[in-house]
Amino acid sequence: MKHTDAPVGRFTLFVFLAVSLLGCEQVSDVASGAGSATKNLASTISGNGSSKKDNKDSGGEAVADDETSESSESIQSASGTIGESEPDEEQEAGEDDASEDEPESFATGPRSGDFDLVFEQSYQSCDSCGIWFDSAELVIEHSEGRFSSRQSGSLLIKEAPYHQGRFKADIGAIPRSAEIRSAILYMHLNRDEGISNADFTSTLSAFGYIDGDLKYLREITAEYDIKGRGYSKANPVVPIDFTEYARQI
């Protein structure tokens, strides 16, 4: 019995060893395969990482280039905006205000209307005490020069019998823009019958046409405006001021 069991035990041991050896080889193959797979995986991972890194670096450069390009365009755009001059609203407003607030210029055309006077004796000191002017000369001094107009006759002024004196001058040669500084009517009395030597009380009323209406202008007195101005047969000129009337026409 003992002899029989020995071979069986050896066989069993042999089978066990064979199985063990076979298992080790499979395990080794498996381990070797696993190692290769691990190496391949590591290589793959390493390759992917390198690719990702390269891509990242490449992408980073592209991004940097894009950012640089965008920055350059932004700078150029900003520079262009700064370089362009925008209209000054205050200046435009000032020009508009200056245009709106600018006064209208005076008309430079001729004046319309005539220097048209009418004389009447408002007080007659005696039956024959009229006032007789041989002629009269209008002299107007203005900012753009001097105007004069002379008239003879039509200047016998008497209350009874009634004689109306007239003087008329066309002042259209004076521009509207001119400032009237003075308008004097130099009336020349007749040396012989202009006014009585004893007459100090007779008076004349002067009227003028303004816009078609005859309006009272002033009184002319023998005492103050004729004899009071130094009238004599040697000095028969009587200056009468009509500046305000000339300014109205």
Secondary structure, DSSP 8 states (H G I E B T S, - for coil): -HHHHHHHHHHHHHHHHHHHHHHHHHHHHHHHHHHHHHHHHHHHHHHHHHHHHHHHHHHHHHHHHHHHHHHHHHHHHHHHHHHS----HHHHHHHHHHHHHS------SB--SEEEEEEEEEE-SSTT--EEEEEEEEEEEETTEEEEEEEES--EEBTTTTB-EEEEEE-TTSBTTS-EEEEEEEEEE-TTTSS-TT--S-EEEEEEEETTEEEEEEEEEIIIIIGGGT--SS--EEEEE-HHHHHH-
